[in-house]
Amino acid sequence: MTQVAFHFNAPDKLHYAARLLRKASAQGAKVAVVGLPEELQALDTQLWTLSPQDFIAHAAWPAQPQVWQASPVLLCETPAQSHHREVLLNLGHSVPEGYGEFARLIEVVTVDDAERQSARVRWKHYTEQGLNLLRHDVAVQG
């Protein structure tokens, strides 16, 4: 059963996602990131510029097959494009199709009212599926 965690009150969704990916990468996790094309492109830039000391190995769909297969972080529009099934990071506003194939699902939600409302819909969907959800308040964590 997929473990679902919501990270609420992120001041900057892409910067927060990049930090999560840095942590996951350091722990050896394989992550698929889904979202709108413009979000994924902006995240790609974030991953290159997060800090001078960090490089987060990643590939964006479509990439050369050898690069795609070797990358621990995959930026794709749908989970079906990813061969990873460990962690799915959703930057989108809807329930990602096929999320149940992943061991973990992470939802990042900013303070934007519309985004919070769409997160409530996703939260309701996951609880109706019988999943236990974890809630992380980014504002409290600091």
C-alpha positions as CSV (number, residue, x, y, z in Angstrom):
1,M,0.0,0.0,0.0
2,T,1.3,3.4,-1.0
3,Q,2.4,5.7,1.9
4,V,1.2,9.2,1.2
5,A,2.7,12.3,2.8
6,F,1.5,15.9,2.3
7,H,4.0,18.7,2.8
8,F,1.9,21.8,3.4
9,N,2.7,25.5,3.5
10,A,5.8,25.3,1.3
11,P,6.8,29.0,0.6
12,D,8.3,28.0,-2.8
13,K,7.1,24.7,-4.2
14,L,10.0,24.2,-6.6
15,H,12.7,25.1,-4.1
16,Y,11.2,22.9,-1.5
17,A,10.9,20.0,-4.1
18,A,14.6,20.5,-5.0
19,R,15.6,20.2,-1.3
20,L,13.5,17.1,-0.9
21,L,15.1,15.6,-4.0
22,R,18.6,16.5,-2.6
23,K,17.7,14.6,0.6
24,A,16.2,11.6,-1.3
25,S,19.2,11.4,-3.6
26,A,21.6,11.5,-0.7
27,Q,19.7,8.5,0.8
28,G,19.9,6.6,-2.5
29,A,16.1,6.8,-3.3
30,K,14.8,6.6,-6.8
31,V,12.2,9.4,-7.5
32,A,9.8,10.2,-10.3
33,V,8.6,13.8,-10.3
34,V,5.3,14.6,-12.1
35,G,3.9,18.0,-12.9
36,L,3.1,20.4,-15.7
37,P,5.8,20.8,-18.3
38,E,6.6,24.4,-17.2
39,E,6.9,23.3,-13.6
40,L,9.2,20.4,-14.6
41,Q,11.4,22.7,-16.7
42,A,11.7,25.2,-13.8
43,L,12.5,22.4,-11.4
44,D,15.2,21.2,-13.8
45,T,16.8,24.6,-13.6
46,Q,16.5,24.5,-9.7
47,L,18.2,21.2,-9.6
48,W,21.2,22.6,-11.5
49,T,21.4,25.8,-9.4
50,L,20.3,24.7,-5.9
51,S,23.8,25.3,-4.5
52,P,27.4,25.3,-5.7
53,Q,28.2,22.2,-3.7
54,D,25.2,20.1,-4.8
55,F,24.5,18.3,-8.0
56,I,21.3,16.3,-8.1
57,A,21.6,13.7,-10.9
58,H,18.3,13.8,-12.9
59,A,16.9,13.5,-16.3
60,A,13.9,15.1,-17.9
61,W,11.5,13.2,-20.3
62,P,12.3,12.5,-23.0
63,A,16.0,11.8,-22.5
64,Q,18.5,9.4,-24.1
65,P,17.6,5.9,-23.0
66,Q,21.0,5.4,-21.2
67,V,20.6,8.7,-19.3
68,W,17.0,7.9,-18.4
69,Q,17.9,4.5,-17.1
70,A,20.8,5.7,-15.0
71,S,19.1,8.7,-13.4
72,P,17.8,8.4,-9.9
73,V,15.5,11.4,-10.3
74,L,13.2,11.5,-13.3
75,L,11.1,14.5,-14.3
76,C,8.1,13.4,-16.3
77,E,4.6,14.5,-17.1
78,T,3.0,11.2,-16.1
79,P,4.1,8.4,-13.7
80,A,3.8,5.9,-16.6
81,Q,6.8,7.5,-18.2
82,S,9.0,6.5,-15.3
83,H,10.6,3.2,-14.7
84,H,11.1,4.1,-11.0
85,R,8.4,2.8,-8.6
86,E,10.0,3.8,-5.2
87,V,8.9,7.5,-4.7
88,L,6.5,9.6,-6.7
89,L,6.7,13.4,-6.0
90,N,3.6,15.1,-7.3
91,L,3.8,18.8,-8.2
92,G,0.5,18.8,-10.0
93,H,-3.0,19.7,-8.9
94,S,-4.7,16.4,-9.5
95,V,-4.3,12.8,-8.3
96,P,-1.5,11.3,-10.4
97,E,-2.7,8.3,-12.4
98,G,-0.9,5.1,-11.3
99,Y,0.3,6.5,-7.9
100,G,-0.6,3.1,-6.3
101,E,2.3,1.5,-8.1
102,F,4.7,3.5,-6.0
103,A,5.9,2.7,-2.5
104,R,5.6,6.4,-1.5
105,L,3.8,9.4,-2.8
106,I,4.8,13.0,-1.7
107,E,2.5,15.9,-2.3
108,V,4.0,19.4,-2.0
109,V,1.4,22.2,-1.3
110,T,2.1,25.9,-1.1
111,V,0.1,28.5,0.8
112,D,-1.9,29.5,-2.3
113,D,-5.6,29.1,-1.7
114,A,-6.4,27.4,-5.0
115,E,-3.5,25.0,-4.5
116,R,-4.7,24.2,-1.0
117,Q,-8.2,23.6,-2.3
118,S,-6.9,21.1,-4.9
119,A,-4.8,19.4,-2.2
120,R,-7.9,19.0,-0.1
121,V,-9.6,17.1,-3.0
122,R,-6.5,14.8,-3.3
123,W,-6.4,14.3,0.5
124,K,-10.1,13.2,0.4
125,H,-9.4,10.9,-2.6
126,Y,-6.5,9.1,-0.8
127,T,-8.4,8.7,2.5
128,E,-11.4,7.3,0.6
129,Q,-9.0,4.7,-0.9
130,G,-8.2,3.7,2.7
131,L,-4.7,5.1,2.7
132,N,-3.1,6.5,5.9
133,L,-1.8,10.0,5.2
134,L,1.1,11.8,6.9
135,R,1.0,15.6,7.3
136,H,4.1,17.7,7.4
137,D,3.6,21.4,8.1
138,V,6.7,23.0,6.4
139,A,6.0,26.4,8.2
140,V,6.4,24.6,11.6
141,Q,9.5,22.7,10.5
142,G,11.3,25.8,9.5
